[in-house]
Amino acid sequence: MNIKGEAVSRQIIKSKTQFVLPKNVKIVLLGSIIPAILLVVWQYLSYIGVLEAHLMPAPTVILAKIFEFAGDGSLWGHIGITLYRIFFGFLIGVVAAVLFGSLVGYFRIAEALLDPMLQAFRSIPSLAWVPLFILWMGIAEPSKITLIAVGVFFPVYLNIVSGIQGVDRKLIEVGKIYNFSTFDLIRKVILPASLPSFLVGIRSGLGLGWMFVVAAELMGASQGIGYLLVVGQNSYSPETVIASIVLFAILGKISDSILKKTEEKTLHWQDSYVKKA
């Protein structure tokens, strides 16, 4: 057998004897190490009495409470209405941010007219909008969705403006050399160059959307994960409060992972250091 044949044989034997985990599974397992350790420590400290049950229930108690909500069917209603509010608030906030961000980023006159006012609005705390939205729209769904949309709007807007204004001037000049129309310049140069910043803004906006949904569901809601927080507080049920927080964390992580995977596929053309590694 020649040298090449021997190398191939060794490679076949190695592939049969060595099990290699897929990259995605490896990432999930690595990311689960610290949470798993924290859960074990938390359970142990609860078991030996360091953490008082009426203040910090054990993870098994929290899990039992979540299963209790799932068993009586109320969990799915709370999750469903929260996802509904997040989806429409996120959608409205992103659409508005794309419109205003594109105008402000591309047109100097629009930046001079709109950006100072929008930056002033950005400085207003989220809870300051709550009484105003209740006065305008009551405590029904429109006020809650609008509050979430406000939270989503600003990080997406800022990243779009930054992305457009950060496009390399040389790329614009090359487009003009090739006689690109304004539409072609936007579609072929500005949009691809600003897309990474826009996608980062989308993820940041979704994160703030999950924060704002808590404030939104304090506005007289009768359903939702944020409503469970209020129920847990009023009934002095720490397991309900922590179970609600855990649900927020799980749903937020899942939604962010979906956006991250979308971002990776959309920016597959980037020759970045992380992708080469």
Order of alpha helices (4+ residues) and beta strands (2+ residues): alpha-alpha-alpha-alpha-alpha-alpha-alpha-alpha-alpha-alpha-alpha-alpha-alpha
